[in-house]
Amino acid sequence: MKMDFARRTEYTQSYISMVLSGTIPDPGPRFINAVCREFNVNPEWLTDGKEPVFTVPGLSLSPDRAEVLAKMNLLSEGKRKLILDIINAFLVDDMVGEKGKKPVRKGRKSGGTPAEKNAKAGHKRKK
């Protein structure tokens, strides 16, 4: 992780370790800008602790959506692709559900309660 962080920010692993350990308590603006640029971190959060933690330049997003995008940016390309495949599968499933499937009610499978299913099938309840 430190190696990737170092590569993306163009700083050495030892410099990053010193920043993280507090040996360098106040990294310069160049380092702050590199972290913000590469990981979509809000510079005000990094310097003053003001939320949101993550930002997406050019987009107006809620903090939780900006965080999701920023965290996706931290993942390897293969893991990002896997997450996008999962999202696409959910979207296809939702589209199919809108075009003909009855929506499944929360907490219950479609077709009703067991008693309703039995009544439809002509089953009588045993005593």
Buried (B, 14 or more C-beta within 10 A) or exposed (E): EEEEBBEBBEBEEEBBEBBEEEEBEEBEEEBBEBBBEBBBBBBBBBEEEEEBBBBBEEEEBEEEBBBBBBBEBBEEEEEEEEBEEEEEEEEEEEEEEEEEEEEEEEEEEEEEEEEEEEEEEEEEEEE
